[in-house]
Amino acid sequence: MGSFEGERGSWRLVAGPAWRLLGIALLLLLVGACGQERKLQLGDPAPDFSAVDQHGNRISMAELAGRPVVLRFWSVDCKYCRADTPVFNDYYRRYQDQGLMIIYVSRNEDQAMVQRFIADLEIEFPVIIDRDGLIAEKYRVKLDPQAIFIDPQNRLTAAVLGGVGEAELERLIGGYLQ
């Protein structure tokens, strides 16, 4: 056990090796328990959020239940985003009447730059700016581009880091479309 050792009128605790190890283990346990969130997994419910798109419309995941949804986290300087946005545009145009919803989620971007990206690539589906990063945090997105696929039962079905092609869209979400 530790002992007290005097130092000119002040006292400090000097713990033995066993107590030091126990203290370190307890500290690591507390830090791990406080800082560790449950990871999202396939099949989990999609975290809800509410945001305003480029047209001023409010979008909420809860209101999209019953529809297949693709959340695309992106940035204006992303080469993959520029390359595959026409694929997302085409897929959305073909299947929006069958319930498909594609939402681009821009992380910490300047609104003017986002508007130029939307205009340059003629994006028709909703685009939202996640200024405070709360949507990305809910979905545990740390890198972009990343596409999160959500089925009509509001469950996470896939997450794709990087570019997305039409064959991949068809494989991951086409079964929910007629």
C-alpha positions in Angstrom: 0.0 0.0 0.0 1.1 3.6 -0.5 2.6 5.7 2.3 2.7 9.4 3.0 6.0 11.1 2.7 6.6 14.6 4.1 8.1 17.4 1.9 8.7 20.6 3.9 5.2 20.8 5.3 3.3 19.5 2.2 2.3 15.9 1.7 2.1 13.7 -1.3 0.9 10.1 -1.8 3.6 7.7 -2.9 1.9 4.6 -4.2 3.5 1.3 -4.7 3.7 -0.4 -8.2 0.5 -2.4 -7.6 -1.5 0.7 -6.7 -0.1 2.6 -9.7 -1.2 -0.2 -12.1 -4.6 -0.3 -10.5 -4.9 3.5 -10.9 -3.8 3.4 -14.5 -6.3 0.5 -15.3 -9.1 2.4 -13.6 -8.3 5.5 -15.6 -8.2 3.7 -18.9 -11.5 2.0 -18.1 -13.1 5.3 -17.3 -11.7 7.0 -20.4 -12.7 4.1 -22.6 -16.2 3.9 -21.2 -16.8 7.7 -21.6 -15.2 8.1 -25.1 -16.5 5.0 -26.8 -19.8 5.2 -28.7 -21.6 2.2 -30.1 -20.6 1.8 -33.7 -23.3 1.9 -36.4 -23.7 -1.5 -38.1 -25.6 -2.7 -41.1 -29.2 -3.3 -40.2 -29.2 -0.5 -37.6 -31.9 2.2 -37.9 -30.7 5.2 -39.8 -30.1 8.1 -37.3 -32.7 10.8 -37.7 -31.8 14.4 -38.6 -33.5 17.4 -39.9 -32.0 20.0 -42.2 -32.8 22.5 -44.9 -31.9 21.9 -48.5 -30.8 24.4 -51.2 -34.4 25.2 -52.0 -35.3 26.0 -48.4 -37.2 22.7 -48.0 -36.9 20.9 -44.6 -35.7 17.3 -44.9 -36.0 14.7 -42.2 -34.9 11.1 -42.2 -38.0 10.2 -40.2 -40.2 11.6 -43.0 -38.4 9.5 -45.6 -39.3 6.1 -44.0 -40.8 3.8 -46.7 -38.4 5.1 -49.3 -34.9 4.0 -50.3 -32.4 6.8 -49.5 -28.8 7.5 -50.4 -26.9 10.0 -48.3 -23.8 11.2 -50.1 -21.3 13.0 -47.9 -19.1 15.1 -50.2 -17.0 18.2 -50.7 -16.7 20.6 -53.6 -13.0 19.9 -54.2 -13.5 16.1 -54.4 -12.7 14.6 -57.8 -14.8 11.5 -57.2 -17.8 13.7 -56.3 -17.5 15.6 -59.6 -17.0 12.4 -61.5 -19.9 10.4 -60.1 -22.5 13.2 -59.6 -23.8 12.8 -63.2 -24.4 9.1 -62.3 -26.4 10.1 -59.2 -28.2 12.7 -61.3 -29.2 10.2 -63.9 -30.2 7.5 -61.4 -32.3 10.1 -59.4 -34.1 11.3 -62.6 -35.0 7.7 -63.5 -36.2 6.5 -60.1 -37.4 9.5 -58.1 -41.0 8.7 -59.1 -40.6 5.3 -57.6 -39.6 6.7 -54.3 -35.8 7.1 -54.5 -34.3 9.9 -52.5 -30.7 11.0 -52.9 -29.4 13.7 -50.5 -26.0 15.3 -50.8 -24.6 16.3 -47.5 -21.8 18.9 -47.7 -19.5 19.1 -44.7 -18.3 22.5 -43.7 -18.4 24.1 -47.1 -19.0 27.7 -48.1 -22.5 28.2 -49.3 -21.5 30.0 -52.5 -19.1 27.2 -53.4 -21.8 24.6 -52.8 -24.3 26.6 -55.0 -21.7 26.7 -57.8 -21.2 22.9 -57.5 -25.0 22.4 -57.7 -25.3 24.7 -60.7 -22.2 23.3 -62.6 -23.4 19.7 -62.2 -27.1 20.5 -62.5 -28.1 18.7 -59.3 -31.9 18.3 -59.0 -32.0 16.3 -55.7 -31.7 17.9 -52.3 -28.3 19.2 -51.1 -27.8 20.2 -47.5 -24.9 21.8 -45.7 -23.8 20.1 -42.5 -22.1 23.2 -41.0 -21.8 21.9 -37.5 -20.9 18.3 -38.6 -23.8 16.8 -36.5 -25.2 14.7 -39.4 -21.7 13.3 -40.2 -21.2 12.6 -36.5 -24.5 10.7 -36.3 -23.5 8.6 -39.3 -19.9 8.3 -38.0 -18.6 9.7 -41.3 -15.0 10.9 -40.9 -13.9 10.8 -44.6 -15.6 11.8 -47.8 -16.8 11.1 -50.3 -19.0 8.4 -48.6 -22.4 7.1 -49.7 -24.7 5.6 -47.0 -27.5 3.4 -48.3 -30.8 3.2 -46.4 -33.6 0.8 -47.2 -37.3 1.6 -47.1 -37.5 0.2 -43.6 -35.1 2.9 -42.5 -32.2 0.5 -41.9 -28.6 1.0 -42.9 -27.7 -1.4 -45.7 -24.3 -0.3 -47.0 -21.6 2.4 -46.8 -19.3 3.1 -49.7 -16.2 5.2 -49.4 -15.0 6.8 -52.7 -16.7 7.0 -56.0 -19.9 5.2 -56.8 -20.9 3.9 -60.3 -24.2 3.0 -61.8 -23.6 -0.8 -61.4 -23.0 -0.2 -57.7 -26.1 1.9 -57.3 -28.1 -0.8 -59.0 -26.7 -3.5 -56.8 -27.2 -1.6 -53.6 -30.5 0.1 -54.1 -32.0 -1.1 -57.3 -33.9 -4.0 -55.6 -36.1 -1.4 -53.9 -37.0 0.3 -57.2 -39.4 -1.1 -59.8 
